[in-house]
């Protein structure tokens, strides 16, 4: 990073900025219940997330029912559309981190595998005016860990990929950063257990949001 101080930060959403695991689990179990399938615990859903809702549902469906993924997705979206803003708890320290980054003139974006309309609604509700761009699933870019959306955001900000932090709570986010040539920061407070994150080939890991400011990158 010598000579290339960070000039932009891209965040994952679920498990990084806000704790949405309960609503994701509720929506997933609603779909499974409507289909007459067994449901899962919230802790089970922690292992299903990261690659978008379709993958979450494929992981939760019984093997012999996975051909019914379109039905499951329709039920999930039906529930989530009604309840997406019911519980959107922001992780402690996130508002202060975002405020400090903004005060330093660092542009901020979100790149998530959540369906774009849901992601945009959450960001507009919870973080109005904070992020310059939100990129979710199904708006012209492949899902993470493909780097296309992250690279487009860097280009929009007018910065080189190596001048961007990509911060998230999972291997999907780590691989997105690597694929984009960005600086990876793993956040240990999210959906993936820290013991699992510790096994990954990461550059930086932080246990609290304010620690991002202590990495001597910004």
C-alpha positions in Angstrom: 0.0 0.0 0.0 3.0 2.3 0.1 2.2 5.4 -1.9 -1.5 4.3 -2.3 -3.5 5.5 0.7 -7.1 4.4 0.7 -9.4 6.8 -1.2 -12.7 4.9 -1.1 -14.4 2.2 1.0 -16.9 -0.4 -0.3 -18.9 -2.2 2.3 -20.9 -5.4 2.2 -24.3 -5.0 3.8 -25.7 -8.0 5.7 -23.4 -9.0 8.6 -21.2 -6.0 8.0 -23.3 -2.8 8.4 -26.5 -4.3 9.8 -27.6 -7.5 11.5 -30.3 -8.9 9.2 -29.9 -12.6 10.1 -33.2 -12.7 11.9 -35.3 -11.4 9.0 -33.4 -13.5 6.5 -34.1 -16.6 8.7 -37.8 -15.6 9.1 -38.3 -15.1 5.4 -36.5 -18.4 4.6 -38.6 -20.3 7.1 -41.7 -18.7 5.8 -40.9 -20.0 2.4 -40.1 -23.5 3.7 -43.3 -23.6 5.8 -45.4 -22.6 2.8 -43.8 -25.4 0.9 -44.3 -28.0 3.7 -40.5 -28.3 4.3 -38.6 -28.5 7.5 -37.3 -25.2 8.9 -33.9 -24.1 10.3 -32.6 -22.2 13.2 -31.1 -18.7 13.0 -27.7 -20.2 13.7 -28.2 -22.5 10.7 -28.9 -19.6 8.5 -25.6 -18.0 9.4 -24.0 -20.8 7.3 -26.4 -20.3 4.4 -25.8 -16.6 3.7 -23.2 -14.9 1.5 -24.0 -15.8 -2.0 -27.4 -14.2 -2.5 -30.9 -15.4 -1.6 -31.2 -18.0 -4.3 -28.2 -19.8 -2.9 -29.5 -19.4 0.6 -32.7 -21.0 -0.4 -31.0 -23.8 -2.3 -29.0 -24.6 0.9 -32.1 -24.6 3.0 -34.4 -26.7 0.8 -34.4 -30.5 1.0 -32.3 -32.0 -1.8 -35.3 -33.5 -3.5 -37.2 -30.1 -3.5 -34.4 -27.9 -5.0 -36.0 -27.9 -8.4 -38.8 -25.8 -6.8 -36.4 -22.9 -6.2 -38.5 -20.4 -8.1 -41.4 -21.1 -5.8 -39.3 -20.8 -2.7 -37.9 -17.5 -4.0 -41.3 -16.1 -4.7 -42.4 -17.0 -1.1 -39.2 -15.5 0.3 -39.7 -12.3 -1.6 -43.3 -12.1 -0.6 -42.4 -12.2 3.1 -39.3 -10.1 2.9 -41.0 -7.3 0.9 -43.4 -6.9 3.8 -40.8 -7.2 6.6 -37.5 -5.9 5.2 -37.5 -2.9 7.5 -38.9 -4.6 10.6 -35.5 -5.2 12.2 -32.5 -3.5 10.8 -30.2 -3.1 13.8 -27.0 -1.3 12.9 -23.8 -2.8 14.5 -22.3 -0.8 17.3 -19.7 1.6 16.0 -20.8 1.6 12.4 -22.5 5.1 12.4 -19.5 6.6 14.0 -17.1 4.9 11.5 -19.2 6.1 8.5 -19.4 9.6 9.9 -15.6 9.8 10.4 -14.9 8.4 6.9 -17.3 11.0 5.4 -15.6 13.7 7.4 -12.3 12.7 5.8 -13.8 13.0 2.3 -13.7 9.2 1.7 -16.5 8.2 -0.7 -18.6 5.2 0.4 -20.5 2.5 -1.4 -22.3 -0.8 -0.7 -21.8 -3.9 -2.8 -24.1 -6.7 -1.7 -25.6 -10.0 -3.0 -28.9 -9.0 -1.6 -31.5 -8.2 -4.3 -31.0 -4.6 -5.3 -34.4 -3.2 -4.4 -34.3 -4.6 -0.9 -30.7 -3.3 -0.4 -31.6 0.1 -1.6 -34.6 0.3 0.6 -32.6 -0.6 3.7 -29.8 1.8 2.9 -32.2 4.7 2.2 -34.0 3.9 5.5 -31.1 3.3 7.8 -28.3 5.4 6.2 -29.9 8.2 4.3 -27.4 10.3 2.4 -24.4 8.3 3.6 -23.6 6.1 0.6 -22.9 7.4 -2.9 -24.0 4.2 -4.6 -25.6 0.9 -3.7 -25.1 -2.2 -6.0 -27.2 -5.2 -5.3 -28.1 -8.4 -7.1 -29.7 -8.1 -10.5 -28.7 -4.7 -11.8 -26.3 -5.7 -14.5 -23.4 -7.1 -12.5 -22.6 -10.7 -11.5 -22.8 -11.6 -7.9 -19.8 -11.4 -5.6 -17.1 -12.7 -5.5 -17.0 -11.6 -9.1 -15.3 -8.2 -9.0 -17.3 -6.4 -11.7 -19.5 -4.3 -9.4 -16.6 -3.4 -7.1 -14.4 -2.3 -10.1 -17.3 -0.2 -11.5 -17.6 1.5 -8.1 -13.9 2.3 -8.1 -14.1 3.7 -11.6 -17.1 5.8 -10.6 -15.1 7.2 -7.7 -12.1 7.9 -10.0 -9.7 5.8 -7.9 -7.6 2.8 -8.6 -8.7 -0.6 -7.2 -5.7 -0.7 -4.9 -6.9 2.5 -3.4 -10.1 0.9 -2.2 -11.0 -1.1 0.9 -13.5 -3.8 0.4 -14.9 -4.6 3.9 -17.1 -7.6 4.6 -17.8 -10.5 7.0 -17.3 -13.5 4.8 -15.0 -15.4 2.4 -17.2 -14.1 -0.4 -16.2 -10.5 0.5 -12.6 -11.5 0.9 -12.5 -13.1 -2.5 -14.3 -10.1 -4.0 -11.5 -7.9 -2.7 -8.8 -10.2 -4.0 -10.5 -10.5 -7.4 -10.8 -6.8 -7.7 -7.3 -6.1 -6.5 -8.6 -4.1 -3.5 -7.5 -4.1 0.1 -9.5 -6.7 2.1 -10.8 -6.0 5.6 -12.7 -8.8 7.3 -15.2 -7.8 10.0 -15.4 -10.4 12.7 -18.7 -9.2 14.2 -20.8 -10.5 11.3 -22.5 -13.8 10.3 -19.3 -15.8 9.9 -17.7 -17.0 13.1 -14.3 -15.4 13.8 -12.7 -18.9 14.1 -13.7 -19.6 10.5 -12.4 -16.2 9.3 -9.1 -16.8 11.0 -8.5 -19.7 8.6 -8.7 -17.5 5.6 -5.9 -15.8 3.8 -6.9 -12.2 4.7 -4.9 -8.9 4.8 -6.7 -7.3 7.7 -9.3 -8.3 10.3 -11.0 -6.0 12.7 -13.1 -6.8 15.7 -14.8 -3.4 16.0 -15.6 -0.8 13.3 -13.4 1.9 14.8 -10.4 -0.3 14.2 -10.6 0.4 10.5 -9.3 3.8 11.3 -6.3 2.4 13.1 -5.0 0.4 10.2 -2.9 3.3 9.0 -4.5 3.1 5.6 -6.8 6.1 5.5 
